[in-house]
């Protein structure tokens, strides 16, 4: 099986202005990930391009996502809704790489978020600590198009978030400060994408979603930490 992908996460001396656009000059030091692929690691590539970039400072891990999307749509507005039933962007973080006490974050094009921590993967008897709710978490999105308007063609949406080390440590049982240089975490990034049809002025969601990821899982299961990639600080 192929080696795990590695993302070398730079330390920034300047905190970015989080407005969802990913245009703040501070982001220039952060490289883009490779394009997301199908979760099974085989077959044709995803229909739309997805990339991400990360960096950190003493207080936060910064994550940015860029999602090509010709039809922006979302309906869930309640905090901690099950966002995987619609289109979303997700990140999974396991600081000590043991496959336990890992953090999951999801966001949709309306800016609705869901946070949870898993004691261990579901198929190992793990339970979700829901809601997790990191008090200092900061998020922003930018829509390059119009949401829930099937009459036009959109370009996509971008996401920014700042994950506070201190808050994350409460749930992942790790130190409440920034990682040391050379530390390695396990991480994966995912995009949940549902097919849709247009009926009059509305979108009609398809029956089965697609899962596009940074590190292919080779199984249809995102909760398989051994196949998450490496986040190297």
C-alpha positions, 0 to 999 in steps of 0.5 A, a space after each residue: 500500500 502506498 506511503 502516507 502523504 506528509 504535509 510540512 506545516 510552516 510556523 507563521 510569524 503573522 496571524 492571518 485575518 480570517 475572512 474566509 477568502 484565503 487572500 491574506 498575505 500570511 497564507 503565502 508561506 503555506 503550501 497547498 496540499 495535493 488535490 483530494 482524491 477518491 476515498 478508496 484511492 482508485 477510479 476516476 478523480 473527483 469531479 471538482 478540485 479540492 485543496 487545503 493549506 495549513 500553518 500555525 503559531 503559538 496559539 492556533 493551528 490555521 486551516 484553509 480549504 478551497 473547494 471548486 463547486 459550480 452549484 453552492 447549496 446547503 440547508 443546515 443552519 443549526 450548530 452541531 447538525 450532522 453536516 455529512 448529510 449535505 456538502 461539507 469540508 472536514 478535518 480530522 486531527 489525532 495529535 499523538 497518533 494513537 487512533 484515540 481521542 481524535 478531533 473532527 470538525 465539519 463546516 458547510 457553505 452556510 458556515 454551520 459547524 459540527 465538532 466532536 471528539 471520538 474516543 476511538 473509531 466507531 468500529 472499535 466500539 468508540 463513542 462520540 463526545 458530542 458536542 465537543 465545542 472548542 470555545 476559542 475556535 474561529 471560522 470564516 467562509 467565503 462564497 464565490 457565487 450564490 448559495 441555493 440559486 440553481 439558475 446560475 453557475 458558481 465558482 466555489 467556496 473557501 474556508 478558514 479556521 483557527 483551532 486553539 491548542 489549549 482548547 484542543 488539548 482538553 479533548 485530545 489529552 495532549 499538551 495545551 501549547 503549540 507542537 515542537 518543531 519536528 513533531 508529527 500528528 496524524 491528520 486527514 481532510 475530507 470533502 463530502 459531496 452529494 450529487 444533485 438534480 435541479 427541479 425548477 428553482 430548487 436542488 434535489 439531493 441524490 441518493 449517495 454521497 461521494 467522499 474526497 480526501 487528502 489521504 486515501 483510506 482504501 476503505 469506505 470509512 473515514 474513521 480509519 486513523 492508520 490511513 490518515 496522513 502525517 501533519 509535520 510541524 
